[in-house]
Amino acid sequence: MKNWKPFIKYNNKFLDNISWFFKVGGISLFPIVVLRERYKNQELEYGLQRIVTHETIHFQQQLEMLVIPFYIIYILEYVIKALYYFNIEKAYRNISFEREAYQYELDKNYLERRKRYNWVKLIF
């Protein structure tokens, strides 16, 4: 599964429509990663590499969770943490899936050595 890659699409309008609470640079909706159009003409430089790695980590999380359970756990964890922190951005940043993605988004070799279910240790 580590060799599986998402399809990458660029669409600002779609991302604007789903960015209800804060503006997102991309989203992984298995099997597609949707990114802002500003990334379209960039080589794999810092900004693009970071967001592609971040969203591909989510793609791998979705694969290992068989997709639907990923979204269920993601939403449940978000709701619980939003109630706990009483802050939607802090809740989002502390979702275990997001913690793994943010922690390793700058490591371009992480996906090659990533252990399955690594996000589990970041739940608490």
Long-range contacts (C-beta under 8 A, 24 or more apart in sequence): 1-60, 1-63, 1-64, 1-116, 2-60, 2-111, 2-112, 2-114, 4-59, 4-60, 4-63, 5-56, 5-59, 6-30, 6-31, 6-32, 6-33, 6-55, 6-56, 6-59, 7-31, 7-32, 7-33, 8-32, 8-33, 8-35, 8-52, 9-33, 9-34, 9-35, 10-34, 10-35, 10-36, 10-37, 10-39, 10-40, 11-37, 12-36, 12-37, 21-88, 21-89, 21-92, 22-88, 22-89, 22-92, 25-51, 26-51, 26-54, 26-55, 27-55, 28-55, 28-56, 28-58, 28-59, 28-62, 30-59, 30-62, 30-63, 30-67, 30-70, 31-59, 33-58, 33-59, 49-108, 50-105, 50-106, 51-105, 53-104, 53-105, 53-106, 53-107, 53-108, 53-110, 53-111, 54-101, 54-102, 54-105, 55-101, 56-111, 57-100, 57-101, 57-104, 57-105, 57-110, 57-111, 57-114, 58-97, 58-101, 60-111, 60-114, 61-97, 61-100, 61-101, 61-119, 64-116, 64-117, 70-97, 73-97, 77-123, 96-120, 96-122, 96-123
